[in-house]
Amino acid sequence: MERKVEIKDYEEKQHYLLVAFNMVGIHIDYVTVDLISTALEKLFEKGGNMDMIDAQAIKSLHADKWDKYFDSTTNKKTKK
């Protein structure tokens, strides 16, 4: 089952990044763009000091965020 984020739930910065990637021929989903955006923010914040602890925290928080999102959208659909 493909999990899609509803456009109404897009964050502006990630949406612009998604559009930019698509314009240059990189076709990825919104959840992946969100992960890239978060990783880039941390990289720009810490530069060469970004480490595996930062990377693991990003991956863990990202997974939790999207698990909660898709659980909530699934629950809304099953309640109808």
Contacts in CASP RR format, 6 or more apart in sequence:
PFRMAT RR
TARGET T0000
AUTHOR 0000-0000-0000
METHOD contacts of the structure
MODEL  1
MERKVEIKDYEEKQHYLLVAFNMVGIHIDYVTVDLISTALEKLFEKGGNM
DMIDAQAIKSLHADKWDKYFDSTTNKKTKK
3 31 0 8 1.000
3 66 0 8 1.000
3 70 0 8 1.000
4 29 0 8 1.000
4 30 0 8 1.000
5 29 0 8 1.000
5 30 0 8 1.000
5 31 0 8 1.000
5 69 0 8 1.000
6 73 0 8 1.000
9 69 0 8 1.000
10 18 0 8 1.000
10 30 0 8 1.000
11 34 0 8 1.000
13 37 0 8 1.000
14 30 0 8 1.000
14 33 0 8 1.000
14 34 0 8 1.000
14 37 0 8 1.000
15 30 0 8 1.000
17 33 0 8 1.000
17 36 0 8 1.000
17 37 0 8 1.000
18 28 0 8 1.000
18 30 0 8 1.000
18 33 0 8 1.000
21 27 0 8 1.000
21 28 0 8 1.000
21 33 0 8 1.000
28 36 0 8 1.000
31 66 0 8 1.000
34 62 0 8 1.000
34 65 0 8 1.000
34 66 0 8 1.000
35 58 0 8 1.000
35 59 0 8 1.000
35 62 0 8 1.000
38 58 0 8 1.000
38 61 0 8 1.000
38 62 0 8 1.000
39 55 0 8 1.000
39 58 0 8 1.000
42 50 0 8 1.000
42 54 0 8 1.000
42 58 0 8 1.000
43 50 0 8 1.000
46 54 0 8 1.000
END
